[in-house]
Amino acid sequence: MKIFVNRPFFAELIGTYALSSIVLITLTPDTPFPVATPIAAAITLGLFVYLIGNTSGCHINPAISFAMFVSKQISATKLFEYIVAQFIGGYLAYLMISLYVPAGQETWLIPSHANEFTGVGEMLGAAFFAFGVFSTLYIKLEKSLIGVIVGASLLIGITISHNASFGVLNPAVAFATKAWNWDYLVMPFVGTTIGALISMALLKYNPTLESKNISARRS
């Protein structure tokens, strides 16, 4: 008997679990991790692009999945499946890491609000991150470079948002860190949508290709 397994669903769940776990582990103050959180997160995301990219596209971020839906890269059904998988992955990461931290001493959790510019920081960071992600759809690239570009884009997005927020840029990771505020749970959706639309406007239109087509028609 053949058993049906929704491979993209579980790929997104596992990827989001791994990313969320890395963020939580590197934020634990009692056992400081030798690699800074933004770098560890960027490396993890870049690695999973190669591991599960062919299975699910490696969104492992509800805001990226939403932007993919807005840009008509995935269906509404797939969007729902991915977001459910991603939040489950984030919550499982929280449960696992919590086993090592006594109740009431979860000092590694991200505060739900930093300042009045937190939401703006998350939006801007997510926009630059999404711009890099969507560039891989519209620019002819070697497959070996895609993970590097996506990981670097995350690092750039985190850096841009740093002064205003904690640079989470991922509602599922925010859920795992209990940053339960519109700044972290909603604004990344706005940012990734903006980044995706700008990427489509700038990169999907290729004047070089158009000039070649015009020349071909004239000849």
N, C-alpha and C positions, 0 to 999 in steps of 0.2 A: 504494500500500500504506500503510495506516494504522499508524503506529508508536505503541505504547503507552508512555506515560511516566507513572510514578508521581509525580504532581505534589506531593502532600503530603510524600512522602519527600524530594524534592529541595528543597522549600520549607524543611523543617526543617533539612536539611543546610546550605543557603545561609545561613539565618538564624543558625544556631549558629556557622557559620564567621565571619560578620560580627561577632557579639557577642564571640566569643572573640578575634578579631583586635583589636577595639577595646580589650579589657581588656589584652591583651599589649602593644599599642602604648603605651597610656597608662602602663603600668608600667615602660617602658624608661627607665632613669635617664640614659643618655648623651644622649638627645634628649628631654628632658622635654616632655610634651604640655601645652598651655595649659589644658586642662579636666581636672578631677579624675576619676579612674577611676569612682567611683560615679555621678557625674552623666553621664559619657559612656555608661556601660552602661545607665543608666535611659533616656536619650534614644534610644539605639539600639534597645532593646527596645520602647519605646513606638512608635517609627517602624515597626518591623517588624510590629507588631500591625495597622497599617493596610495594609502592603504584602502580607503573606501570611496575614493573619487569616482571610480567606475561603477560602483554599486548604487550610491545615492546622490552623488555630486558633492558630498561632504559639506553640507551647509553648517551643521551642528550649531546653529544659531537661529532662533525663531525670526529675528529681524531680517536676516539674510534670506530665509525662506519666503518671508512676506514680500521682500523686494523682488525675488524671483517670480512670485505670483503676479505682482503688479506689472512686471515686464513681460508677462505671458511666457515664462520659461517653464512653469509648472502649473498644474490644475489646482482648483480649490480643494479637491479631495486629497491630493498629495500634500498641499499646504497643511491641511488639518492633521494628516498622519504624521508629518514631520514635526509639527509643533508639539503634539502629544508626546512623541518619542523623545524630543529634546528636553521637555520639562520633566519627564520621568527620569531621564538620564541625570539631569541636574539634581533632582531630589534624592536619587540613589547615592550620588556622590556626597551630598550633605549627610545622609544617614550613615554612610560608611566612615567618613572622617569624624563624625560626632562620637563614634565608638571610642575614639582615643582621647576625647576631650571631656572632662567632667562637666556635668550639667551646671549651668550658670557661669562657666569660665570660658565661654566661647569668644575669647578676645580676638580671634582670627576673622570674625564675621565683619563684613563691610557695613558701616553705618548707612541707614536708608537715605540720609540726606546730609550733604556736606555744606553747601551754601546756596545762595539764590541763583548761582550760575551752573549748578550741577547738571541740570537738564540740558542746558546749552552745550556744555562740554561733551555730554554723551551724544548729543545729536551731531555735533561737528565731527567728533572722533569716528562715529559710525558712518558718517557720510564719506569721509576719506577712506575708511576701510572698505566700504561697499564699492567705491569708485575703483579701487584696485582689484577687487574680486571680479567685478563685471568687465574690467579691461581684458581679463583672460577669455571672455566670450567673444569679444569683438576684434581683438588683435591676433594676428597669426603668430603663435608662439610654439616653441618646442614643448612637448608634454613634460619634459624633465624640469622645466622652469616654472610651471604653474604653481607647485607647492611653495616654491621660494617666494614668488610674487605675492601669493595669498598670505603667507606668514609675515612677510615684510610689511604688507598693507595693514595687517592687524597691529604690528608694532608701531607703525606711523600713526594710526588712529588713536592708539592708547597714549602715545606721546603728545599728540595735539590736544587731547582731552584732559591731560594730567593736571594742569593748574586749577581746573574748575571741578573735576570729579575724580573718581578713582579709576576711570578708564575701563569700565567693565565691558560696555558695548555689546552685551549679550544678555537678553532677558532670562535665559535659562541659567546662566552662570549667576546672574543677580539673584535669581530664585534660590540657588544653592547657597549663596552667601547671606541670605535673608535681607538683602537690600530691597525691601518691599516698598518701593516708592515709585511714583510715575516717572521720576527722573531716570531710573534704571530699567523699569519694566516697560515703559511706553516710548520714551524719547529715542531709543535706538531704532525703533520701527520707523520713526519719522526720518532719522538720519540716513538709514540705509536706502529708503525710498528716494530721497533727494540724490544720494550718491549714484544710485542706479540710473535715474533719469538723466543726470548730467553725463554719465558715462555713455549712455545710449545716444545722447545728442552730439557728443564730441567724437566718439570713437566708432560708432556704428556707421556714420557717414564718412566715407573715405574718398576725398577729392582726387587722390592719385588714381584709384581704380576707375572713377567716373571719367577722368580725362583719357584714360586708356580706352574705355568703351567708346567715347566720342571719336577718338582717332580711328578706331577699328571700323566704326560705321561710315566714316568719311572715305576710308580707303577701300 
